[in-house]
Amino acid sequence: MGTRVTNATGTQELTQHDLETNEPEEYRVYLINDDFTTMEFVISILMTIFHKSLAEATKLTLEVHRKGRGMAGVFPYDIATTKIQQVHAMARQRGFPLRCIMEKA
């Protein structure tokens, strides 16, 4: 932010022309496959926390099952960590070991 001083009164005026904004860094959020969490529960997680349609959630669940992990979405850091915490909390409440991780995009 720049400052401009007016001579008559000696006051300072802040200007916006020097203000630079950067987009927040983004992170990929992945669900990790395990042998205990049911596919139905993973689909429900994807629909409730990540707002996927039934078709998208089913496709992604199969990808997690076949490839070992699947990307649920790309988010700014705060949103990514919140979604991971929500996944872990819901999984623990239901007794599943489902894991979710994030990587810088």
PEMO-V978608 format. One record per backbone hydrogen bond with DSSP energy under -0.5 kcal/mol. CO is the residue of the C=O (numbers start at 1). NH is the residue of the N-H. If there is no record, write none. Layout:
# PEMO-V978608
CO_NH / CO_NH
This chain:
# PEMO-V978608
2_15 / 4_13 / 6_10 / 11_6 / 13_4 / 15_2 / 16_19 / 25_77 / 26_105 / 27_75 / 28_30 / 28_103 / 29_72 / 29_73 / 30_101 / 31_70 / 32_99 / 38_42 / 39_43 / 40_44 / 41_45 / 42_46 / 43_47 / 44_48 / 45_49 / 45_50 / 46_52 / 53_57 / 54_58 / 55_59 / 56_60 / 57_61 / 58_62 / 59_63 / 60_64 / 61_65 / 62_66 / 63_67 / 64_68 / 68_33 / 70_31 / 70_72 / 73_29 / 75_27 / 76_80 / 77_81 / 78_82 / 79_83 / 80_84 / 81_85 / 82_86 / 83_87 / 84_88 / 85_89 / 86_90 / 87_91 / 88_92 / 89_93 / 90_94 / 91_95 / 91_96 / 92_95 / 99_32 / 101_30 / 103_28
